[in-house]
Amino acid sequence: MVDDYENGDSLEVQCAHDADKLECLFQAIEYRDTGHQNVGGWIESSRVRLRTKSAQRLADAAVAMSSQEWHNAIMRQDQR
């Protein structure tokens, strides 16, 4: 399993890598929103490594809003 993650290129592996990068991106956005200033490179390095279009769209949406707005948007979708 670990070997697949590290060396594979299947859609599942790409999604797993993207999930890891999105988690880093979300954390950087939260830091940005609490006043940390030097996270732009962290955000951008996470974005450029995304492989799937769906992950890229999620990243674009997350970067365009605050972490609180992102949370609120997700919670509204869960309530439907």
N, CA, C and O atoms as a Maestro MAE file, in Angstrom:
{
 s_m_m2io_version
 :::
 2.0.0
}

f_m_ct {
 s_m_title
 :::
 protein
 m_atom[320] {
  # First column is atom index #
  i_m_mmod_type
  r_m_x_coord
  r_m_y_coord
  r_m_z_coord
  i_m_residue_number
  s_m_chain_name
  s_m_pdb_residue_name
  s_m_pdb_atom_name
  i_m_atomic_number
  :::
  1 25 0.824 -1.192 0.000 1 A "MET " " N  " 7
  2 3 0.000 0.000 0.000 1 A "MET " " CA " 6
  3 2 0.873 1.262 0.000 1 A "MET " " C  " 6
  4 15 0.642 2.171 -0.798 1 A "MET " " O  " 8
  5 25 1.857 1.322 0.877 2 A "VAL " " N  " 7
  6 3 2.741 2.488 0.920 2 A "VAL " " CA " 6
  7 2 3.525 2.597 -0.377 2 A "VAL " " C  " 6
  8 15 3.737 3.696 -0.891 2 A "VAL " " O  " 8
  9 25 3.954 1.461 -0.903 3 A "ASP " " N  " 7
  10 3 4.696 1.465 -2.164 3 A "ASP " " CA " 6
  11 2 3.834 2.036 -3.287 3 A "ASP " " C  " 6
  12 15 4.328 2.795 -4.121 3 A "ASP " " O  " 8
  13 25 2.553 1.679 -3.317 4 A "ASP " " N  " 7
  14 3 1.638 2.239 -4.317 4 A "ASP " " CA " 6
  15 2 1.550 3.749 -4.179 4 A "ASP " " C  " 6
  16 15 1.607 4.471 -5.174 4 A "ASP " " O  " 8
  17 25 1.411 4.231 -2.942 5 A "TYR " " N  " 7
  18 3 1.281 5.666 -2.699 5 A "TYR " " CA " 6
  19 2 2.536 6.400 -3.160 5 A "TYR " " C  " 6
  20 15 2.450 7.466 -3.770 5 A "TYR " " O  " 8
  21 25 3.686 5.835 -2.871 6 A "GLU " " N  " 7
  22 3 4.938 6.510 -3.195 6 A "GLU " " CA " 6
  23 2 5.335 6.377 -4.655 6 A "GLU " " C  " 6
  24 15 5.976 7.274 -5.203 6 A "GLU " " O  " 8
  25 25 4.966 5.279 -5.290 7 A "ASN " " N  " 7
  26 3 5.460 5.022 -6.643 7 A "ASN " " CA " 6
  27 2 4.374 4.884 -7.703 7 A "ASN " " C  " 6
  28 15 4.681 4.879 -8.895 7 A "ASN " " O  " 8
  29 25 3.135 4.775 -7.303 8 A "GLY " " N  " 7
  30 3 2.057 4.560 -8.258 8 A "GLY " " CA " 6
  31 2 1.601 5.834 -8.934 8 A "GLY " " C  " 6
  32 15 1.935 6.940 -8.512 8 A "GLY " " O  " 8
  33 25 0.830 5.655 -9.992 9 A "ASP " " N  " 7
  34 3 0.290 6.811 -10.704 9 A "ASP " " CA " 6
  35 2 -1.172 6.589 -11.083 9 A "ASP " " C  " 6
  36 15 -1.683 7.222 -12.008 9 A "ASP " " O  " 8
  37 25 -1.833 5.697 -10.372 10 A "SER " " N  " 7
  38 3 -3.247 5.447 -10.639 10 A "SER " " CA " 6
  39 2 -4.075 6.649 -10.198 10 A "SER " " C  " 6
  40 15 -3.577 7.525 -9.491 10 A "SER " " O  " 8
  41 25 -5.318 6.690 -10.610 11 A "LEU " " N  " 7
  42 3 -6.210 7.776 -10.195 11 A "LEU " " CA " 6
  43 2 -6.342 7.806 -8.669 11 A "LEU " " C  " 6
  44 15 -6.396 8.878 -8.067 11 A "LEU " " O  " 8
  45 25 -6.393 6.630 -8.054 12 A "GLU " " N  " 7
  46 3 -6.500 6.565 -6.590 12 A "GLU " " CA " 6
  47 2 -5.286 7.202 -5.923 12 A "GLU " " C  " 6
  48 15 -5.425 7.929 -4.939 12 A "GLU " " O  " 8
  49 25 -4.102 6.932 -6.457 13 A "VAL " " N  " 7
  50 3 -2.870 7.515 -5.906 13 A "VAL " " CA " 6
  51 2 -2.874 9.027 -6.124 13 A "VAL " " C  " 6
  52 15 -2.502 9.786 -5.229 13 A "VAL " " O  " 8
  53 25 -3.290 9.461 -7.299 14 A "GLN " " N  " 7
  54 3 -3.356 10.894 -7.568 14 A "GLN " " CA " 6
  55 2 -4.318 11.580 -6.599 14 A "GLN " " C  " 6
  56 15 -4.017 12.659 -6.089 14 A "GLN " " O  " 8
  57 25 -5.459 10.968 -6.343 15 A "CYS " " N  " 7
  58 3 -6.433 11.539 -5.406 15 A "CYS " " CA " 6
  59 2 -5.872 11.582 -3.988 15 A "CYS " " C  " 6
  60 15 -6.094 12.552 -3.264 15 A "CYS " " O  " 8
  61 25 -5.155 10.551 -3.590 16 A "ALA " " N  " 7
  62 3 -4.557 10.527 -2.256 16 A "ALA " " CA " 6
  63 2 -3.508 11.631 -2.111 16 A "ALA " " C  " 6
  64 15 -3.455 12.304 -1.081 16 A "ALA " " O  " 8
  65 25 -2.683 11.818 -3.128 17 A "HIS " " N  " 7
  66 3 -1.695 12.896 -3.100 17 A "HIS " " CA " 6
  67 2 -2.395 14.258 -3.044 17 A "HIS " " C  " 6
  68 15 -1.999 15.141 -2.283 17 A "HIS " " O  " 8
  69 25 -3.435 14.412 -3.856 18 A "ASP " " N  " 7
  70 3 -4.174 15.672 -3.858 18 A "ASP " " CA " 6
  71 2 -4.820 15.939 -2.501 18 A "ASP " " C  " 6
  72 15 -4.834 17.080 -2.040 18 A "ASP " " O  " 8
  73 25 -5.347 14.917 -1.867 19 A "ALA " " N  " 7
  74 3 -5.952 15.095 -0.538 19 A "ALA " " CA " 6
  75 2 -4.911 15.599 0.453 19 A "ALA " " C  " 6
  76 15 -5.207 16.473 1.268 19 A "ALA " " O  " 8
  77 25 -3.711 15.065 0.394 20 A "ASP " " N  " 7
  78 3 -2.637 15.524 1.284 20 A "ASP " " CA " 6
  79 2 -2.282 16.981 1.006 20 A "ASP " " C  " 6
  80 15 -2.100 17.767 1.936 20 A "ASP " " O  " 8
  81 25 -2.185 17.340 -0.267 21 A "LYS " " N  " 7
  82 3 -1.846 18.723 -0.633 21 A "LYS " " CA " 6
  83 2 -2.974 19.684 -0.253 21 A "LYS " " C  " 6
  84 15 -2.712 20.799 0.198 21 A "LYS " " O  " 8
  85 25 -4.220 19.259 -0.431 22 A "LEU " " N  " 7
  86 3 -5.348 20.112 -0.037 22 A "LEU " " CA " 6
  87 2 -5.356 20.341 1.465 22 A "LEU " " C  " 6
  88 15 -5.658 21.444 1.922 22 A "LEU " " O  " 8
  89 25 -5.032 19.325 2.229 23 A "GLU " " N  " 7
  90 3 -4.980 19.496 3.691 23 A "GLU " " CA " 6
  91 2 -3.940 20.539 4.051 23 A "GLU " " C  " 6
  92 15 -4.185 21.382 4.915 23 A "GLU " " O  " 8
  93 25 -2.775 20.498 3.401 24 A "CYS " " N  " 7
  94 3 -1.732 21.507 3.640 24 A "CYS " " CA " 6
  95 2 -2.219 22.894 3.234 24 A "CYS " " C  " 6
  96 15 -1.981 23.877 3.936 24 A "CYS " " O  " 8
  97 25 -2.896 22.961 2.102 25 A "LEU " " N  " 7
  98 3 -3.426 24.230 1.619 25 A "LEU " " CA " 6
  99 2 -4.436 24.815 2.604 25 A "LEU " " C  " 6
  100 15 -4.385 26.005 2.915 25 A "LEU " " O  " 8
  101 25 -5.354 23.978 3.095 26 A "PHE " " N  " 7
  102 3 -6.359 24.448 4.053 26 A "PHE " " CA " 6
  103 2 -5.696 24.952 5.335 26 A "PHE " " C  " 6
  104 15 -6.119 25.956 5.908 26 A "PHE " " O  " 8
  105 25 -4.668 24.258 5.773 27 A "GLN " " N  " 7
  106 3 -3.954 24.688 6.982 27 A "GLN " " CA " 6
  107 2 -3.283 26.040 6.747 27 A "GLN " " C  " 6
  108 15 -3.329 26.912 7.614 27 A "GLN " " O  " 8
  109 25 -2.666 26.218 5.591 28 A "ALA " " N  " 7
  110 3 -2.025 27.495 5.274 28 A "ALA " " CA " 6
  111 2 -3.050 28.627 5.220 28 A "ALA " " C  " 6
  112 15 -2.774 29.735 5.679 28 A "ALA " " O  " 8
  113 25 -4.226 28.354 4.664 29 A "ILE " " N  " 7
  114 3 -5.283 29.370 4.611 29 A "ILE " " CA " 6
  115 2 -5.729 29.745 6.022 29 A "ILE " " C  " 6
  116 15 -5.957 30.920 6.307 29 A "ILE " " O  " 8
  117 25 -5.855 28.762 6.900 30 A "GLU " " N  " 7
  118 3 -6.216 29.063 8.289 30 A "GLU " " CA " 6
  119 2 -5.151 29.924 8.948 30 A "GLU " " C  " 6
  120 15 -5.478 30.863 9.674 30 A "GLU " " O  " 8
  121 25 -3.881 29.619 8.708 31 A "TYR " " N  " 7
  122 3 -2.803 30.458 9.250 31 A "TYR " " CA " 6
  123 2 -2.878 31.870 8.685 31 A "TYR " " C  " 6
  124 15 -2.719 32.848 9.416 31 A "TYR " " O  " 8
  125 25 -3.124 31.972 7.369 32 A "ARG " " N  " 7
  126 3 -3.262 33.294 6.735 32 A "ARG " " CA " 6
  127 2 -4.357 34.101 7.418 32 A "ARG " " C  " 6
  128 15 -4.196 35.290 7.689 32 A "ARG " " O  " 8
  129 25 -5.482 33.428 7.692 33 A "ASP " " N  " 7
  130 3 -6.633 34.114 8.266 33 A "ASP " " CA " 6
  131 2 -6.433 34.499 9.728 33 A "ASP " " C  " 6
  132 15 -7.169 35.336 10.251 33 A "ASP " " O  " 8
  133 25 -5.457 33.906 10.385 34 A "THR " " N  " 7
  134 3 -5.178 34.288 11.775 34 A "THR " " CA " 6
  135 2 -4.033 35.290 11.864 34 A "THR " " C  " 6
  136 15 -3.565 35.604 12.959 34 A "THR " " O  " 8
  137 25 -3.579 35.796 10.714 35 A "GLY " " N  " 7
  138 3 -2.611 36.879 10.714 35 A "GLY " " CA " 6
  139 2 -1.196 36.525 10.307 35 A "GLY " " C  " 6
  140 15 -0.354 37.419 10.229 35 A "GLY " " O  " 8
  141 25 -0.899 35.283 10.047 36 A "HIS " " N  " 7
  142 3 0.443 34.921 9.582 36 A "HIS " " CA " 6
  143 2 0.608 35.425 8.154 36 A "HIS " " C  " 6
  144 15 -0.264 35.232 7.307 36 A "HIS " " O  " 8
  145 25 1.729 36.068 7.907 37 A "GLN " " N  " 7
  146 3 1.884 36.754 6.631 37 A "GLN " " CA " 6
  147 2 2.685 35.983 5.588 37 A "GLN " " C  " 6
  148 15 2.485 36.206 4.394 37 A "GLN " " O  " 8
  149 25 3.548 35.121 5.971 38 A "ASN " " N  " 7
  150 3 4.442 34.473 5.014 38 A "ASN " " CA " 6
  151 2 3.952 33.091 4.597 38 A "ASN " " C  " 6
  152 15 4.729 32.136 4.588 38 A "ASN " " O  " 8
  153 25 2.686 32.976 4.256 39 A "VAL " " N  " 7
  154 3 2.132 31.681 3.858 39 A "VAL " " CA " 6
  155 2 1.813 31.609 2.367 39 A "VAL " " C  " 6
  156 15 1.371 30.571 1.876 39 A "VAL " " O  " 8
  157 25 2.033 32.697 1.651 40 A "GLY " " N  " 7
  158 3 1.718 32.706 0.222 40 A "GLY " " CA " 6
  159 2 2.466 31.630 -0.545 40 A "GLY " " C  " 6
  160 15 1.885 30.964 -1.402 40 A "GLY " " O  " 8
  161 25 3.740 31.452 -0.251 41 A "GLY " " N  " 7
  162 3 4.524 30.411 -0.915 41 A "GLY " " CA " 6
  163 2 4.030 29.026 -0.573 41 A "GLY " " C  " 6
  164 15 4.023 28.135 -1.422 41 A "GLY " " O  " 8
  165 25 3.617 28.841 0.666 42 A "TRP " " N  " 7
  166 3 3.079 27.556 1.121 42 A "TRP " " CA " 6
  167 2 1.783 27.236 0.368 42 A "TRP " " C  " 6
  168 15 1.580 26.117 -0.103 42 A "TRP " " O  " 8
  169 25 0.921 28.236 0.268 43 A "ILE " " N  " 7
  170 3 -0.343 28.050 -0.455 43 A "ILE " " CA " 6
  171 2 -0.063 27.719 -1.918 43 A "ILE " " C  " 6
  172 15 -0.626 26.770 -2.463 43 A "ILE " " O  " 8
  173 25 0.799 28.496 -2.543 44 A "GLU " " N  " 7
  174 3 1.070 28.288 -3.968 44 A "GLU " " CA " 6
  175 2 1.766 26.955 -4.227 44 A "GLU " " C  " 6
  176 15 1.460 26.293 -5.219 44 A "GLU " " O  " 8
  177 25 2.687 26.545 -3.368 45 A "SER " " N  " 7
  178 3 3.370 25.263 -3.591 45 A "SER " " CA " 6
  179 2 2.400 24.093 -3.448 45 A "SER " " C  " 6
  180 15 2.562 23.069 -4.112 45 A "SER " " O  " 8
  181 25 1.406 24.237 -2.595 46 A "SER " " N  " 7
  182 3 0.392 23.195 -2.472 46 A "SER " " CA " 6
  183 2 -0.485 23.164 -3.718 46 A "SER " " C  " 6
  184 15 -0.844 22.090 -4.202 46 A "SER " " O  " 8
  185 25 -0.827 24.329 -4.233 47 A "ARG " " N  " 7
  186 3 -1.713 24.408 -5.410 47 A "ARG " " CA " 6
  187 2 -1.067 23.833 -6.666 47 A "ARG " " C  " 6
  188 15 -1.714 23.101 -7.414 47 A "ARG " " O  " 8
  189 25 0.195 24.155 -6.903 48 A "VAL " " N  " 7
  190 3 0.827 23.739 -8.160 48 A "VAL " " CA " 6
  191 2 1.080 22.235 -8.209 48 A "VAL " " C  " 6
  192 15 1.308 21.688 -9.288 48 A "VAL " " O  " 8
  193 25 1.044 21.569 -7.086 49 A "ARG " " N  " 7
  194 3 1.269 20.124 -7.065 49 A "ARG " " CA " 6
  195 2 -0.002 19.303 -7.223 49 A "ARG " " C  " 6
  196 15 0.058 18.077 -7.312 49 A "ARG " " O  " 8
  197 25 -1.136 19.961 -7.258 50 A "LEU " " N  " 7
  198 3 -2.399 19.234 -7.421 50 A "LEU " " CA " 6
  199 2 -2.485 18.652 -8.823 50 A "LEU " " C  " 6
  200 15 -2.132 19.314 -9.800 50 A "LEU " " O  " 8
  201 25 -2.954 17.412 -8.920 51 A "ARG " " N  " 7
  202 3 -2.971 16.707 -10.194 51 A "ARG " " CA " 6
  203 2 -4.353 16.641 -10.840 51 A "ARG " " C  " 6
  204 15 -4.461 16.629 -12.066 51 A "ARG " " O  " 8
  205 25 -5.396 16.600 -10.039 52 A "THR " " N  " 7
  206 3 -6.728 16.413 -10.605 52 A "THR " " CA " 6
  207 2 -7.464 17.744 -10.720 52 A "THR " " C  " 6
  208 15 -7.248 18.664 -9.931 52 A "THR " " O  " 8
  209 25 -8.326 17.823 -11.707 53 A "LYS " " N  " 7
  210 3 -9.099 19.055 -11.906 53 A "LYS " " CA " 6
  211 2 -10.018 19.340 -10.725 53 A "LYS " " C  " 6
  212 15 -10.210 20.499 -10.359 53 A "LYS " " O  " 8
  213 25 -10.589 18.300 -10.125 54 A "SER " " N  " 7
  214 3 -11.478 18.521 -8.983 54 A "SER " " CA " 6
  215 2 -10.716 19.113 -7.803 54 A "SER " " C  " 6
  216 15 -11.233 19.994 -7.115 54 A "SER " " O  " 8
  217 25 -9.506 18.647 -7.561 55 A "ALA " " N  " 7
  218 3 -8.700 19.212 -6.471 55 A "ALA " " CA " 6
  219 2 -8.311 20.654 -6.788 55 A "ALA " " C  " 6
  220 15 -8.285 21.499 -5.894 55 A "ALA " " O  " 8
  221 25 -8.012 20.938 -8.044 56 A "GLN " " N  " 7
  222 3 -7.671 22.304 -8.433 56 A "GLN " " CA " 6
  223 2 -8.859 23.244 -8.233 56 A "GLN " " C  " 6
  224 15 -8.686 24.384 -7.802 56 A "GLN " " O  " 8
  225 25 -10.060 22.767 -8.545 57 A "ARG " " N  " 7
  226 3 -11.264 23.591 -8.334 57 A "ARG " " CA " 6
  227 2 -11.504 23.821 -6.846 57 A "ARG " " C  " 6
  228 15 -11.870 24.926 -6.443 57 A "ARG " " O  " 8
  229 25 -11.305 22.800 -6.034 58 A "LEU " " N  " 7
  230 3 -11.441 22.968 -4.580 58 A "LEU " " CA " 6
  231 2 -10.435 23.988 -4.064 58 A "LEU " " C  " 6
  232 15 -10.777 24.844 -3.248 58 A "LEU " " O  " 8
  233 25 -9.206 23.900 -4.533 59 A "ALA " " N  " 7
  234 3 -8.171 24.836 -4.102 59 A "ALA " " CA " 6
  235 2 -8.519 26.262 -4.512 59 A "ALA " " C  " 6
  236 15 -8.374 27.190 -3.717 59 A "ALA " " O  " 8
  237 25 -8.975 26.438 -5.742 60 A "ASP " " N  " 7
  238 3 -9.365 27.774 -6.204 60 A "ASP " " CA " 6
  239 2 -10.463 28.357 -5.322 60 A "ASP " " C  " 6
  240 15 -10.410 29.528 -4.946 60 A "ASP " " O  " 8
  241 25 -11.450 27.542 -4.997 61 A "ALA " " N  " 7
  242 3 -12.548 28.006 -4.146 61 A "ALA " " CA " 6
  243 2 -12.051 28.334 -2.748 61 A "ALA " " C  " 6
  244 15 -12.445 29.347 -2.170 61 A "ALA " " O  " 8
  245 25 -11.199 27.498 -2.207 62 A "ALA " " N  " 7
  246 3 -10.703 27.710 -0.847 62 A "ALA " " CA " 6
  247 2 -9.854 28.967 -0.743 62 A "ALA " " C  " 6
  248 15 -9.959 29.712 0.231 62 A "ALA " " O  " 8
  249 25 -9.022 29.202 -1.734 63 A "VAL " " N  " 7
  250 3 -8.139 30.373 -1.710 63 A "VAL " " CA " 6
  251 2 -8.939 31.659 -1.867 63 A "VAL " " C  " 6
  252 15 -8.544 32.705 -1.350 63 A "VAL " " O  " 8
  253 25 -10.058 31.587 -2.576 64 A "ALA " " N  " 7
  254 3 -10.859 32.776 -2.861 64 A "ALA " " CA " 6
  255 2 -11.672 33.259 -1.667 64 A "ALA " " C  " 6
  256 15 -12.223 34.359 -1.703 64 A "ALA " " O  " 8
  257 25 -11.752 32.459 -0.617 65 A "MET " " N  " 7
  258 3 -12.548 32.864 0.548 65 A "MET " " CA " 6
  259 2 -11.769 32.618 1.830 65 A "MET " " C  " 6
  260 15 -10.732 31.954 1.828 65 A "MET " " O  " 8
  261 25 -12.279 33.157 2.907 66 A "SER " " N  " 7
  262 3 -11.642 32.929 4.198 66 A "SER " " CA " 6
  263 2 -11.940 31.507 4.671 66 A "SER " " C  " 6
  264 15 -12.849 30.854 4.161 66 A "SER " " O  " 8
  265 25 -11.184 31.046 5.626 67 A "SER " " N  " 7
  266 3 -11.427 29.697 6.150 67 A "SER " " CA " 6
  267 2 -12.805 29.603 6.795 67 A "SER " " C  " 6
  268 15 -13.437 28.549 6.746 67 A "SER " " O  " 8
  269 25 -13.276 30.690 7.397 68 A "GLN " " N  " 7
  270 3 -14.612 30.668 7.996 68 A "GLN " " CA " 6
  271 2 -15.693 30.608 6.926 68 A "GLN " " C  " 6
  272 15 -16.680 29.888 7.082 68 A "GLN " " O  " 8
  273 25 -15.515 31.362 5.835 69 A "GLU " " N  " 7
  274 3 -16.479 31.297 4.733 69 A "GLU " " CA " 6
  275 2 -16.498 29.897 4.125 69 A "GLU " " C  " 6
  276 15 -17.563 29.378 3.790 69 A "GLU " " O  " 8
  277 25 -15.323 29.288 3.984 70 A "TRP " " N  " 7
  278 3 -15.223 27.931 3.444 70 A "TRP " " CA " 6
  279 2 -15.972 26.956 4.342 70 A "TRP " " C  " 6
  280 15 -16.743 26.123 3.865 70 A "TRP " " O  " 8
  281 25 -15.740 27.065 5.631 71 A "HIS " " N  " 7
  282 3 -16.417 26.189 6.595 71 A "HIS " " CA " 6
  283 2 -17.935 26.368 6.506 71 A "HIS " " C  " 6
  284 15 -18.682 25.390 6.469 71 A "HIS " " O  " 8
  285 25 -18.377 27.615 6.473 72 A "ASN " " N  " 7
  286 3 -19.816 27.887 6.397 72 A "ASN " " CA " 6
  287 2 -20.425 27.315 5.118 72 A "ASN " " C  " 6
  288 15 -21.525 26.763 5.152 72 A "ASN " " O  " 8
  289 25 -19.726 27.442 3.995 73 A "ALA " " N  " 7
  290 3 -20.224 26.915 2.728 73 A "ALA " " CA " 6
  291 2 -20.360 25.398 2.793 73 A "ALA " " C  " 6
  292 15 -21.353 24.845 2.322 73 A "ALA " " O  " 8
  293 25 -19.393 24.738 3.361 74 A "ILE " " N  " 7
  294 3 -19.442 23.280 3.476 74 A "ILE " " CA " 6
  295 2 -20.569 22.860 4.409 74 A "ILE " " C  " 6
  296 15 -21.281 21.898 4.120 74 A "ILE " " O  " 8
  297 25 -20.742 23.557 5.507 75 A "MET " " N  " 7
  298 3 -21.805 23.212 6.462 75 A "MET " " CA " 6
  299 2 -23.168 23.389 5.820 75 A "MET " " C  " 6
  300 15 -24.064 22.583 6.069 75 A "MET " " O  " 8
  301 25 -23.357 24.423 4.995 76 A "ARG " " N  " 7
  302 3 -24.643 24.619 4.311 76 A "ARG " " CA " 6
  303 2 -24.926 23.462 3.366 76 A "ARG " " C  " 6
  304 15 -26.068 23.016 3.262 76 A "ARG " " O  " 8
  305 25 -23.905 22.970 2.680 77 A "GLN " " N  " 7
  306 3 -24.090 21.835 1.763 77 A "GLN " " CA " 6
  307 2 -24.455 20.579 2.540 77 A "GLN " " C  " 6
  308 15 -25.285 19.794 2.081 77 A "GLN " " O  " 8
  309 25 -23.856 20.375 3.699 78 A "ASP " " N  " 7
  310 3 -24.140 19.186 4.512 78 A "ASP " " CA " 6
  311 2 -25.569 19.189 5.031 78 A "ASP " " C  " 6
  312 15 -26.128 18.122 5.284 78 A "ASP " " O  " 8
  313 25 -26.172 20.360 5.195 79 A "GLN " " N  " 7
  314 3 -27.511 20.458 5.745 79 A "GLN " " CA " 6
  315 2 -28.591 20.233 4.695 79 A "GLN " " C  " 6
  316 15 -29.770 20.147 5.038 79 A "GLN " " O  " 8
  317 25 -28.218 20.138 3.438 80 A "ARG " " N  " 7
  318 3 -29.203 19.940 2.369 80 A "ARG " " CA " 6
  319 2 -29.662 18.527 2.298 80 A "ARG " " C  " 6
  320 15 -30.491 18.189 1.453 80 A "ARG " " O  " 8
  :::
 }
 m_bond[319] {
  # First column is bond index #
  i_m_from
  i_m_to
  i_m_order
  :::
  1 1 2 1
  2 2 3 1
  3 3 4 2
  4 3 5 1
  5 5 6 1
  6 6 7 1
  7 7 8 2
  8 7 9 1
  9 9 10 1
  10 10 11 1
  11 11 12 2
  12 11 13 1
  13 13 14 1
  14 14 15 1
  15 15 16 2
  16 15 17 1
  17 17 18 1
  18 18 19 1
  19 19 20 2
  20 19 21 1
  21 21 22 1
  22 22 23 1
  23 23 24 2
  24 23 25 1
  25 25 26 1
  26 26 27 1
  27 27 28 2
  28 27 29 1
  29 29 30 1
  30 30 31 1
  31 31 32 2
  32 31 33 1
  33 33 34 1
  34 34 35 1
  35 35 36 2
  36 35 37 1
  37 37 38 1
  38 38 39 1
  39 39 40 2
  40 39 41 1
  41 41 42 1
  42 42 43 1
  43 43 44 2
  44 43 45 1
  45 45 46 1
  46 46 47 1
  47 47 48 2
  48 47 49 1
  49 49 50 1
  50 50 51 1
  51 51 52 2
  52 51 53 1
  53 53 54 1
  54 54 55 1
  55 55 56 2
  56 55 57 1
  57 57 58 1
  58 58 59 1
  59 59 60 2
  60 59 61 1
  61 61 62 1
  62 62 63 1
  63 63 64 2
  64 63 65 1
  65 65 66 1
  66 66 67 1
  67 67 68 2
  68 67 69 1
  69 69 70 1
  70 70 71 1
  71 71 72 2
  72 71 73 1
  73 73 74 1
  74 74 75 1
  75 75 76 2
  76 75 77 1
  77 77 78 1
  78 78 79 1
  79 79 80 2
  80 79 81 1
  81 81 82 1
  82 82 83 1
  83 83 84 2
  84 83 85 1
  85 85 86 1
  86 86 87 1
  87 87 88 2
  88 87 89 1
  89 89 90 1
  90 90 91 1
  91 91 92 2
  92 91 93 1
  93 93 94 1
  94 94 95 1
  95 95 96 2
  96 95 97 1
  97 97 98 1
  98 98 99 1
  99 99 100 2
  100 99 101 1
  101 101 102 1
  102 102 103 1
  103 103 104 2
  104 103 105 1
  105 105 106 1
  106 106 107 1
  107 107 108 2
  108 107 109 1
  109 109 110 1
  110 110 111 1
  111 111 112 2
  112 111 113 1
  113 113 114 1
  114 114 115 1
  115 115 116 2
  116 115 117 1
  117 117 118 1
  118 118 119 1
  119 119 120 2
  120 119 121 1
  121 121 122 1
  122 122 123 1
  123 123 124 2
  124 123 125 1
  125 125 126 1
  126 126 127 1
  127 127 128 2
  128 127 129 1
  129 129 130 1
  130 130 131 1
  131 131 132 2
  132 131 133 1
  133 133 134 1
  134 134 135 1
  135 135 136 2
  136 135 137 1
  137 137 138 1
  138 138 139 1
  139 139 140 2
  140 139 141 1
  141 141 142 1
  142 142 143 1
  143 143 144 2
  144 143 145 1
  145 145 146 1
  146 146 147 1
  147 147 148 2
  148 147 149 1
  149 149 150 1
  150 150 151 1
  151 151 152 2
  152 151 153 1
  153 153 154 1
  154 154 155 1
  155 155 156 2
  156 155 157 1
  157 157 158 1
  158 158 159 1
  159 159 160 2
  160 159 161 1
  161 161 162 1
  162 162 163 1
  163 163 164 2
  164 163 165 1
  165 165 166 1
  166 166 167 1
  167 167 168 2
  168 167 169 1
  169 169 170 1
  170 170 171 1
  171 171 172 2
  172 171 173 1
  173 173 174 1
  174 174 175 1
  175 175 176 2
  176 175 177 1
  177 177 178 1
  178 178 179 1
  179 179 180 2
  180 179 181 1
  181 181 182 1
  182 182 183 1
  183 183 184 2
  184 183 185 1
  185 185 186 1
  186 186 187 1
  187 187 188 2
  188 187 189 1
  189 189 190 1
  190 190 191 1
  191 191 192 2
  192 191 193 1
  193 193 194 1
  194 194 195 1
  195 195 196 2
  196 195 197 1
  197 197 198 1
  198 198 199 1
  199 199 200 2
  200 199 201 1
  201 201 202 1
  202 202 203 1
  203 203 204 2
  204 203 205 1
  205 205 206 1
  206 206 207 1
  207 207 208 2
  208 207 209 1
  209 209 210 1
  210 210 211 1
  211 211 212 2
  212 211 213 1
  213 213 214 1
  214 214 215 1
  215 215 216 2
  216 215 217 1
  217 217 218 1
  218 218 219 1
  219 219 220 2
  220 219 221 1
  221 221 222 1
  222 222 223 1
  223 223 224 2
  224 223 225 1
  225 225 226 1
  226 226 227 1
  227 227 228 2
  228 227 229 1
  229 229 230 1
  230 230 231 1
  231 231 232 2
  232 231 233 1
  233 233 234 1
  234 234 235 1
  235 235 236 2
  236 235 237 1
  237 237 238 1
  238 238 239 1
  239 239 240 2
  240 239 241 1
  241 241 242 1
  242 242 243 1
  243 243 244 2
  244 243 245 1
  245 245 246 1
  246 246 247 1
  247 247 248 2
  248 247 249 1
  249 249 250 1
  250 250 251 1
  251 251 252 2
  252 251 253 1
  253 253 254 1
  254 254 255 1
  255 255 256 2
  256 255 257 1
  257 257 258 1
  258 258 259 1
  259 259 260 2
  260 259 261 1
  261 261 262 1
  262 262 263 1
  263 263 264 2
  264 263 265 1
  265 265 266 1
  266 266 267 1
  267 267 268 2
  268 267 269 1
  269 269 270 1
  270 270 271 1
  271 271 272 2
  272 271 273 1
  273 273 274 1
  274 274 275 1
  275 275 276 2
  276 275 277 1
  277 277 278 1
  278 278 279 1
  279 279 280 2
  280 279 281 1
  281 281 282 1
  282 282 283 1
  283 283 284 2
  284 283 285 1
  285 285 286 1
  286 286 287 1
  287 287 288 2
  288 287 289 1
  289 289 290 1
  290 290 291 1
  291 291 292 2
  292 291 293 1
  293 293 294 1
  294 294 295 1
  295 295 296 2
  296 295 297 1
  297 297 298 1
  298 298 299 1
  299 299 300 2
  300 299 301 1
  301 301 302 1
  302 302 303 1
  303 303 304 2
  304 303 305 1
  305 305 306 1
  306 306 307 1
  307 307 308 2
  308 307 309 1
  309 309 310 1
  310 310 311 1
  311 311 312 2
  312 311 313 1
  313 313 314 1
  314 314 315 1
  315 315 316 2
  316 315 317 1
  317 317 318 1
  318 318 319 1
  319 319 320 2
  :::
 }
}
